[in-house]
């Protein structure tokens, strides 16, 4: 069970995320759901497995819907096809109750997640976060 502080941290991460970070979070969510589905498959928890696969499918669908065919060109078309294939793998895994389609979906999404991680900006986009306690700074003199 997730704690309230974890949920708060995750919500803060979403609010502060730039578009690249949001895509990375979606990949992480899909991969976490697939890993959960694999665990539930092994222990025979059908309901939890189906729920995890459904969550992964919803995330992959959202990734596909976020594609911009006009700006993305051929890359966008290829990603749409790949997302469609991953969705078919997830459906197959759920229907057949087998792990190999989940393994393949996980492998494909992991490869894409690694690619997105390599294009992450070096510096955070939002610098509006307050400094950490260890980052002491002196205020600029101002006349009041």
C-alpha positions as CSV (number, residue, x, y, z in Angstrom):
1,X,0.0,0.0,0.0
2,X,1.3,3.4,-1.0
3,X,1.8,6.0,1.7
4,X,0.4,9.5,1.6
5,X,3.9,11.0,1.4
6,X,4.7,8.8,-1.7
7,X,1.5,10.0,-3.4
8,X,2.4,13.6,-2.5
9,X,5.9,13.2,-3.9
10,X,4.5,11.6,-7.1
11,X,2.0,14.4,-7.6
12,X,4.7,17.0,-7.1
13,X,6.8,15.2,-9.6
14,X,4.0,15.3,-12.1
15,X,3.2,19.0,-11.6
16,X,6.9,20.0,-12.0
17,X,7.6,17.7,-14.9
18,X,8.4,19.0,-18.4
19,X,7.0,17.1,-21.4
20,X,10.0,14.8,-21.7
21,X,9.8,13.9,-18.0
22,X,6.0,13.2,-18.4
23,X,6.7,10.7,-21.2
24,X,9.4,9.1,-19.1
25,X,7.0,8.8,-16.2
26,X,4.4,7.1,-18.5
27,X,7.0,4.6,-19.6
28,X,8.0,3.9,-16.0
29,X,4.3,3.4,-15.1
30,X,3.8,1.0,-18.0
31,X,6.9,-1.0,-17.2
32,X,6.0,-1.1,-13.5
33,X,2.5,-2.4,-14.4
34,X,3.9,-5.1,-16.7
35,X,6.3,-6.2,-14.0
36,X,3.4,-6.4,-11.6
37,X,1.4,-8.4,-14.1
38,X,4.2,-10.9,-14.5
39,X,4.4,-11.4,-10.7
40,X,0.6,-11.8,-10.5
41,X,0.7,-14.3,-13.3
42,X,3.3,-16.4,-11.5
43,X,1.3,-16.5,-8.3
44,X,-2.0,-17.1,-10.1
45,X,-3.8,-13.9,-9.0
46,X,-6.0,-13.5,-12.1
47,X,-7.8,-10.3,-11.0
48,X,-4.6,-8.4,-10.1
49,X,-2.9,-9.6,-13.3
50,X,-5.8,-8.3,-15.4
51,X,-5.8,-5.0,-13.5
52,X,-2.1,-4.5,-14.0
53,X,-2.3,-5.4,-17.7
54,X,-5.3,-3.0,-18.1
55,X,-3.3,-0.2,-16.5
56,X,-0.3,-0.9,-18.8
57,X,-2.6,-0.8,-21.8
58,X,-4.2,2.5,-20.7
59,X,-0.7,4.0,-20.4
60,X,0.4,2.7,-23.8
61,X,-2.8,4.0,-25.3
62,X,-2.1,7.4,-23.8
63,X,1.4,7.4,-25.3
64,X,-0.1,6.6,-28.7
65,X,-2.7,9.4,-28.4
66,X,0.0,11.9,-27.5
67,X,1.8,11.4,-30.8
68,X,1.8,14.3,-33.2
69,X,1.7,12.9,-36.8
70,X,2.3,16.3,-38.3
71,X,5.4,17.2,-36.4
72,X,6.6,13.6,-35.7
73,X,6.5,12.4,-39.3
74,X,7.8,8.9,-39.8
75,X,9.0,8.6,-36.2
76,X,5.4,9.2,-35.0
77,X,4.0,6.6,-37.5
78,X,6.5,4.0,-36.4
79,X,5.9,4.7,-32.7
80,X,2.1,4.4,-33.3
81,X,2.7,1.0,-35.0
82,X,4.9,-0.2,-32.1
83,X,2.4,0.9,-29.5
84,X,-0.3,-1.0,-31.3
85,X,1.9,-4.1,-31.3
86,X,2.6,-3.7,-27.6
87,X,-1.1,-3.4,-27.0
88,X,-1.7,-6.6,-28.9
89,X,1.0,-8.3,-26.8
90,X,-0.7,-7.2,-23.6
91,X,-4.1,-8.5,-24.8
92,X,-2.5,-11.8,-25.8
93,X,-0.8,-12.1,-22.4
94,X,-4.1,-11.5,-20.6
95,X,-6.1,-13.8,-22.8
96,X,-3.6,-16.7,-22.9
97,X,-2.4,-16.1,-19.3
98,X,1.2,-16.5,-20.5
99,X,4.4,-14.6,-19.7
100,X,6.2,-14.5,-23.0
101,X,4.1,-11.7,-24.5
102,X,4.6,-9.7,-21.3
103,X,8.3,-10.2,-21.6
104,X,8.4,-8.9,-25.1
105,X,6.2,-5.9,-24.3
106,X,8.5,-5.1,-21.4
107,X,11.6,-5.4,-23.6
108,X,10.2,-3.1,-26.3
109,X,9.0,-0.5,-23.8
110,X,12.3,-0.7,-21.9
111,X,14.2,0.1,-25.1
112,X,12.0,3.1,-25.8
113,X,12.3,4.3,-22.2
114,X,16.1,4.1,-22.4
115,X,16.0,6.2,-25.6
116,X,13.8,8.8,-23.8
117,X,16.2,8.8,-20.9
118,X,19.1,9.7,-23.2
119,X,17.4,12.9,-24.4
120,X,16.5,14.2,-20.9
121,X,17.7,17.8,-20.4
122,X,20.9,18.1,-18.3
123,X,19.4,20.8,-16.1
124,X,15.8,20.8,-14.7
125,X,13.5,23.0,-16.8
126,X,11.8,24.5,-13.7
127,X,14.1,26.3,-11.4
128,X,11.3,27.6,-9.2
129,X,11.9,24.9,-6.6
130,X,13.1,26.3,-3.2
131,X,16.8,25.6,-2.4
132,X,17.6,22.6,-0.3
133,X,18.7,23.3,3.3
134,X,22.3,22.4,2.3
135,X,22.2,25.1,-0.4
136,X,22.8,28.2,1.7
137,X,22.7,31.5,-0.1
138,X,23.1,35.0,1.0
139,X,20.2,37.4,0.1
140,X,21.0,40.3,-2.1
141,X,20.9,43.5,-0.2
142,X,17.7,45.4,-0.6
143,X,16.6,48.7,1.0
144,X,13.2,48.5,2.7
